[in-house]
Each structure stands twice: as C-alpha cells, then as structure tokens.
Amino acid sequence: MSGLTEDVGELEDMGELLDSVELMKPLRRGDVVEGMVMRSDGEGLLVNIGHKAEGLVPPGEMKTLHREGADQIEVGDEIVALVVSGESSEGTAILSIDRALGEMGWRTLEKALESGDLVDGKILGFNRGGAIVESEGVDGFVPMSQLVTVSRNQILEAREPKPPSDSTGDSGEKSDGDRPKESPDIGKVLQLKVLEVNRSRNRAILSERQAVQEAREERKALLIQELTEGEVRRGKVTGISSFGAFVDLGGADGLIHISELSWDTVSSPDQVLRVGDEIDVYVLRVDAVNKKIALSLKRLQQEPWETINERFQVGDVVDATVTKLTDFGAFARVEESVEGLIHISELASRMIRHPKEVVTEGDAVRLKILRIEPERRRLGLSLRQAEEEEEP
C-alpha cells in the first residue's frame, strides 16, 4: 500500500514539474499574452505577465487606449498585449497593446472566414476600386462590386476632386466648392462577409453583397416557415417583369404571376402595379424546398363568374366584342373576364358554313343571353335573336 502512495506522490510531483516547465517557456516575439498592471506612470505600464517575468508597455504602444477614451489605467487592471521583444537581461519584455488589438483582429477575421460569420466594418474612405473599412481593428477592403448600400456615384464623387476653377475668394484661396466632396457614407458601419484573409500580405477582402444576400436568405427561410397558404399579407412591390411582379413580404420576395394579377385580361404587369406600391396579397403557394412563394392579387376579389347572376339575366341583350372564330361558332366578351359562345346556328337566320361570313374578330355586337352556367363558366349567346328583337 505504501508503494502505491509513493507512486501517486511521484505523479503529482511530475505534474507540478511539467506545469513549472510550461511557465518557464521563454517569451517569443509575436506572442499575445495577458497580464495585470502593476504600475502606471510616465514610462508606461509595468505588467505582470507570468513566466516569472514582467513586461513594459511604452506610451507609444498604447495609443488605442487614448482613442477609445480609456486614459485611466489603474493598478490591478488586466490587459492583453503583444510581445514586441523578448525578455532583456533585466527580465523585462517590451509589450504593445496597440499591436495586440491588431493581431487579435486578424485572428477574429480568420475565424470568421472559417465559420462564415459576419463582421462589422466602418467605412474609413474610398479608393479607386471600392471602400476601405476598419473591422476588428484591421483595415480591410470592400470592392465596389461587393457594395450594396453605397452607390458607385457616391464613391466616385468622394475620391475624385472637382476640376480646378479660376474662382477664388477674397483671400485668393480656392472656394470649398473646388475641394473633394466628403462622402456622407464615411463612418457608416456595414455588415460584411469575410472573403479573404492574408496576414503576411496585410490583406483582408470583405463583401457587403454576400452578407446582405445571406441575411436575406435567412430571413426568407424564417418567413417561409411562418407563411400559411390562404392568408393575406402586406407587401411592397420591388420589381416588375414581363411575367409578373415581385413583392417583398418583409425579408423575402414572392411572385405574383401575370395570370394572378387580375380577373381581367392583363397584357403587361405594369398595367396593374408600379415599383414601390404597398399592397395586400393572397398567399397562393409556399414551396419550402425550393424557397419560392406564389402570391395572388386577384384572389382578394370575387371571381366575376361567382356573381354573374347579379349583373346578367337570361333574356338580356348586352353589348359584346367578338374575340375568336371557330368552325362551330364565335366567342364574344361581355365583360373583361367573362366570355360566351355564339353557336353558328345563332349567328344568322340563314344557313352559313363559317362564322366569318357574318362576323370578324374585334367586331362590336349586340347579343342576347340564352344560358348562364356559372359553375361551368359558360354563357350561351345569340346574335340572330338579338337582331330579331331589335328590328322594328
């Protein structure tokens, strides 16, 4: 039993020895260390960084503290610093708070690149190809093609001075109008996606476009989960195409196909809607797999066939327009979305071989309603009987 006790004691001693060896590792240039402030004076900060050593942060290596308003560093405060030079013969290492912030920033950007997380970036200025931003203490670059909320014209105006002018003030100096324009976007904070990080080349490339797209996809996925077919939502028209209109429902766009814009015939979506219109829409279909939302505008109104008996009765004589000819008769529109058939036997009192002997497409005619069948979307019409009734 005593032998086992001795073995355990030896293992504990070995663990302590390994720990002490770890603590005795020499500091290397570029290491990021944590420490506690032991003294603060004109020479800088004296910091206990473990390793049985102390580090000194000269005033020139902690300028970021003053910019952030943290002028008062007190004894006992904990800080993070980067080793500028290893321990001297006196056992003191030179540290930098400013460089530590930059190094930590690079590491944060590298992690964001691996994980796909978004970072914030503040616009510092513009150059020939895009925007210079500060993110996590690192100066990065957002190419012009990857900017969304900053227009190309604003970038060009901000970085290009106006042509020289002969006009001068009383002092002989150029007026303010001749100076480069200060962009209102400088200082603006953007959400960005990290595209590339190259520490050795001091290069960080970021994208607002991808960040916006990813955020929008996330909002769309959440919205699709919330939407229910048959419900009515408020949205804003964001785009018009030849086949329909796109409506933003608050994070995701749905499509109103041209056939769902109106019960009437629509030849172009811009006959019904304009970009910027705020409208109520009917949720027609939700495709969670393909992340598509089908909307309808006409479903918010009653279909004309459902109320046709309120407007027309059998025996009425109505105005209509011939829309199509077939071998067995002619179709005529009595309302924008209601058409009926004039059978060939109801076109004329005489025998005819084809409807074109009596009417042509586009003719305005007076017709008598013979049958109304709302459930089958059918209307029976007669040109012959209407003419017979209206003859003196």
N, C-alpha and C positions, 0 to 999 in steps of 0.2 A: 504493500500500500504506500509505503514511504517513497518507493521508486516512482510510482505514478505521480505523486505530488511533486517530486523533483522535476519530472518531465514537463508537467503543466507550468511550473515556475520558469523553466527554461524557455518554453514557448512564449510566455508573457514577456520575458526579458528580450527575446528576439524581436517581438513586435515593437517594443519600445525602441529598440536599436534601429529598426527599419524606419520608424517614424522620425527618429532624430536624424538619420541619413537624409530623408526627404527634406527636412527643414534646413539641412546644411548645404543643399544644392546651391551652387553659385547663381547669382542673378545674371541673366543674359540680356543684351541689348534687344529691345523689341518686346520683352515680356510685359504683360499687363498685370499689375499687382494691386492688391487692396491694402490699405493701411490706416492707421489712426494718427491724427495730428497731435504732435507732442509740443510744438512751439510754433508761433506765428509772429514774425517780425519783419523788419525791412529786408532781410536777406532771403525771405521766402518762408516756406513751410517745412518744418522738420517732421518727418513722418516715420512712425514705427511700422515697418513692412514685414516684420517677422524675420526669418532667416538669421536671427541674432544680429540684425543689421538695421541701419537707419537710412532713409532717403531724404534728399533735399529737393524741393520744388522751387526753383528760382522764380522771381516775379515775372520774368518774360515767358515762363511756361505755364502760366495760369490766367492768361488774358480772357479766356472764355468765361471765367467766373465773374469778371467785372461786367462783361457784356450781358450776362444773364441776371445781373443785379445781386449776385451773391458775394458782395465785397467782404462781409464779415465772416471769416472762417475762424472758428473757435477751437481751442484745445479740446480734444475728445471727439471731434467730428471725424467721420470715416470718409475716405476719398478713394477714387480709382485713378491710377496713374500708369504711365508707360515708362519703362526703363530706358533712358537716353544713353547712359553709360554705366557700366558695372561698378562694383564697389571699389573705392580707392584704397590706398594704404591705410587710411583712417577709418575704413569700414563704412563710408557713406556713398550711396549711389545717387546719381542725378536723375530726377524724375520729371515727367511732364504730364500735367493734367490735360492740356490742350491736345497733345498728340494721342492721348488715351481715348479721348472722345472721338477723334477721327478713326482710330483703329477699331473701336467698338462699333462705330458706324459702318465701317467696311464689313465687319463680321455680321452685323444685323442685315445688311443688304445681301450678303451671300446666303444667309439663312432664308431670307425672303425669296431669293431666286430659286432655292431648292424646294421650298414649301409652296411657292405660288402665292404667298400672302401679299397683300397690298401695303404700300407705304405712303406716307405723306411727303410732299415736296413743295417747298416755297420758291416761287419764281424770283430769281435774282436779276435776270436781264435776258437779252436776246442777242444771238449772233447770226451769222449768215444762214445757218441751217435749222435753227429752232430756238428752244428756250434752255437757259442754264438754270438749274434748280438746286436747292440745298435740301438734302434728305438725310436724316440721321447724322448730321454733321459732315456729310460728304457732298462735294459739288458734283452733280450729275448732269446729264444732257437728255433732253426730250426732243427728238427730231420733229420738224414741222409736220410731217405726215402723221405723227403719233399724238398730235394735239387735237383736242376736241372743243374745249371751251374758250380757246384763244384763236381768233381769226388770223388768217395769213396776212391780211392787210395791216392789222394792228402790229404784227411782228415787223413787217417791212417799214412801217412808219416809225416804230420805236428805235430801230437800229440804223436807219438811214437819215442823215441830216438833210435839211432842205437846201436847195441850190443857193449859192451866195447872192445876196441882194445889195444894191447900191444904197438902200435907205439906211440912214443912221440916225441915232438920237442926238440930242443936244451935246452929249459928251463925246460924240464921234464913234461910239460903240455900236455894234450891231444890235438890233432890236431882238426881243425874246422870240419873235416870230421866225427868226432865222436859225434858231437853235434846234437841235434834235428834239423831237417830241418825246416827253416822258410817258411811257405806257401806263395806263391805269391798272394793267394786269400785274405789274411788278409788285411783289409782296403777296400775290394771290397764292393760296395753298391748294394744290391739286392732289387727288388720289391717283397713285401711279402703280404700274406693274413693272417689276424689275426684269429687263430683257437680257442684260449682260453685265457682269462684274469682272473687271480685270485689275486686280490690285497693283500688279507690277507696272502696268501702263497708266495707272491712275485714271481708269476709265470705268464709268458707270452709265449705262444706257437704260432709259426708262420709257414707259408708254402710258399716256393717259387714255388713248383709244382702247387699248386692251383692258384697262382697268374698268372703264365705263361699260364695255361690252360684257365683261364677266359679271359686273354688278347687276347689269340689266338681265342677264340670263338667270341669275339667282332670284331676282325679283319676279321674273316670268315664271320660274318653277313654283315659287310660293303662290303666285296668283292663280296658276292653273289648278293647284290643289284646292284653292278656295272657291273657284268658279263652279256654278251649277247650271247645267243646261236648262233653259227656260226662264232664267232670271233676267232682270233688267239692270243694266249698269250704265253709269255716266262715263263718258269718254270724250277725248279731243281728237279731231281729225288731224293726222300727222302727214299723210301722203295720199296722193291721187294717182292712179294708174289707169290704163285702158280697160283693165278687167275688174276694177273695184276701188275701194277706199280703205286705208289703214287707219285704225282708231286706237289711241293709247288709252288703256284702261287703268293706268296708274302703275306703270312698271313693265307692261307688256303690250304689244300691239296685236290686235285682232283684225281680221279681214272681213269687210262687207263686200261680198261678190256683187257684181253689177246686177245680177238677177235678183238680189235681195235688197236692192235699194228702194224699189217702189213696185206697187202692183201695176203701175202703168208701164208702158214701154220706155226704156231708157237707152239711148244710143251712146251716151258718154257720162261717166260718173260725175263730172263737173257740172252737169245739168242740175244735180241734186245737192251736192256738197262742195265746200271750199276748205282748204287747209286752214286750221285754226278754229273751225266750228266746234262748239261744245254741244254734244247730242246724247240722247238716251239711246241705247242699243239693246237688242234682244240677243241673249247668248244662245246660239243655234247648236253648236257642237264644240266639245272640248276634247282635243286629242293629246292626252298626256304623254304618249310615247314619242310622237313627232313634235310635241310642243307647239301645236297650232290651235288657234281659236277662231272659229267661224261665227260671224255676227250677222244680224239682220236688222234692217231699218223698217222694212215693210211689215214685219210680223207684229209690230206695235200697233198696227191699224187693222181693222176688219177687212177681210178679203171681200172685194166688191160682189162676188158671186153669193156670199152669205146674206147679203142684204138686197139682192137684186129685186125681190118681190116688193120691196118698199118703194122702188123707183119705177118699176115697169109692171104692166099687167097685160095678159093675153088680150089681143084686140087693139092695143095701142098702135098708132102709126108714128114712127120715130125717124129722125134724121140719122143717116149712117154713111160710112165710107167703104167702098169695095177695096178689100186688101189682097185677095188672092183668087185666081180662077183655077178650077179643076174640071175634069171631064163630067163630073156629076153635079156641078153647081158652082156657086161663088160664095166666098166668105166675106162678111162685112162687119166692121167695127161700129158698135153703137155707143160704147164708152171706151176710154183708153185701154182698159184691161178686159173688156167684155166683147167677144165676137160671136157671131151666129152664122148659120148656114142658110143660104137661099138655094133650095134644091132646084135643079134645072127645070123641073116642072112648074116652079113658082116664079120663073123669070119673065115669062111672056105667055099670052093667051094662045099664041100659035105654036106649032111644033118647031123646035130648034135642035140642032145637032151639037152645038157647043155654046157655053155661056158667052164667049167673045162676040157672038152675033148680037148680043144685047148690051153687055156692059164691058168695061175695061177697068184694070186696077187703078185706083185713085178717084173713081167716079163718086160724086156725092149723090146719094139717092134717098128716096123716102120709102120705108119698108113697114110692113105690118107684122106684128109679133104673133106667131101662130102657137108656139110652145115655149115654156120656160122650165128647164130642168136643172136647178142649182146643184143638186148632188152629182150630176154627171157633167156639169159645166157645159151645158148645151142650150142653144137658143135656136128655135125654128123661125125663119123669116120668109116674107113673100113680097116680091116686087110687083107681081101681077095683081094681087088683091089690093095692095095699097093704091095702085093706079086706078083700079076699077072703082074703089070707094071715093077717090078724089075727083073722078070725072063728073062733069055737070049732068 
